Amino acid sequence: MKNILRIGNKPITIENNILQLTDSPNLVTTGDGDKYIGYEHIGGAYSGNRKYVIGERDGIVASYISDIVGDGVFLDLACGDGALTVPCAKCGIRIIAGDISNGMMMILQERAKRNNVSLENVTLCRMNALNLPIEDESVDCVVANSMLHLISNPQKVLDEIYRVLKTGGSFVCLSDAPARKNSIYISEYEKENAEYRRAVGEIYDAYWEELKAYDVYAKRYSWKFDRESACKAMFREVEIKVIERGMPYTERLVDGFLPRFEGRGFSDQVDVPSKIHKVVSDKVVASVREKYGKTFENIAYHVIEEDICIYRYKK
């Protein structure tokens, strides 16, 4: 990938098989410049207990991307813990996996190892999406999933994506179409879902109330951005593909919310000092667990899987 990456004149530093192509901080939440949220310290809990699993949905999207890329190059921007990079690597395509977080990309490597997926064709890079260390018109497809809203100037990232894409290349965005209506299924689990929402709400409300004693308050670092309008103004055409799913699935507190919450895996927890978080979260979870009893951790949310909606913007 050396003919694609902008290496510069400085010696390349490699940490844990990751090229260090930026010295930007992991997150910037103050000052007059661009702000962004990196997941270096909270990313380990981002995917809950499923951080090493290759999801079926991700495998479907990976197959779609593989068909687009062929023998070209795929840039998985803000690749995170490898939810998409690893199944794409399984397809055998060439990948630049970039993220601001070394910690997340170490989880990516472990995910690949546990699923016996080779990363031979993957170049892992610590990079800043606001200034991509990639040559103009050098990649065939880019995905920047679940990251544009975490940057105060998402248009700058889109400009960078457009710059590095080849003419005819594709910016692929994922979106969820409304779930199929199934009144029997929804009514069947209405009581259980209400209990799940109530338990989560009680934990979160009590958590932030307790933190006030430490002069710590919730801050949501999320910026509004009309991606669809911005992309339509930049790219020559858009192709929308909907892959029907509609399968029922269940997520227990112990599999998703709890490990993410206890591991400081939500973006509004980035400013909570780790020691204070541990004291408060332990106290709050213990209190709510006592209230709900032995079945607490197995309280589940029952939903219908949404269709996969893929937007392919062509340069």
Secondary structure as GFF3:
##gff-version 3
##sequence-region A 1 315
A	DSSP	beta_strand	13	15	.	.	.	ID=ss1
A	DSSP	beta_strand	18	20	.	.	.	ID=ss2
A	DSSP	three_ten_helix	43	45	.	.	.	ID=ss3
A	DSSP	three_ten_helix	48	50	.	.	.	ID=ss4
A	DSSP	alpha_helix	56	69	.	.	.	ID=ss5
A	DSSP	beta_strand	73	77	.	.	.	ID=ss6
A	DSSP	alpha_helix	85	90	.	.	.	ID=ss7
A	DSSP	beta_strand	94	99	.	.	.	ID=ss8
A	DSSP	alpha_helix	102	114	.	.	.	ID=ss9
A	DSSP	beta_strand	122	126	.	.	.	ID=ss10
A	DSSP	beta_strand	139	143	.	.	.	ID=ss11
A	DSSP	three_ten_helix	148	150	.	.	.	ID=ss12
A	DSSP	alpha_helix	154	164	.	.	.	ID=ss13
A	DSSP	beta_strand	165	176	.	.	.	ID=ss14
A	DSSP	alpha_helix	183	188	.	.	.	ID=ss15
A	DSSP	alpha_helix	190	211	.	.	.	ID=ss16
A	DSSP	three_ten_helix	212	214	.	.	.	ID=ss17
A	DSSP	alpha_helix	227	234	.	.	.	ID=ss18
A	DSSP	beta_strand	237	243	.	.	.	ID=ss19
A	DSSP	beta_strand	248	252	.	.	.	ID=ss20
A	DSSP	alpha_helix	257	262	.	.	.	ID=ss21
A	DSSP	three_ten_helix	267	269	.	.	.	ID=ss22
A	DSSP	alpha_helix	274	292	.	.	.	ID=ss23
A	DSSP	three_ten_helix	293	298	.	.	.	ID=ss24
A	DSSP	beta_strand	300	304	.	.	.	ID=ss25
A	DSSP	beta_strand	308	314	.	.	.	ID=ss26
###
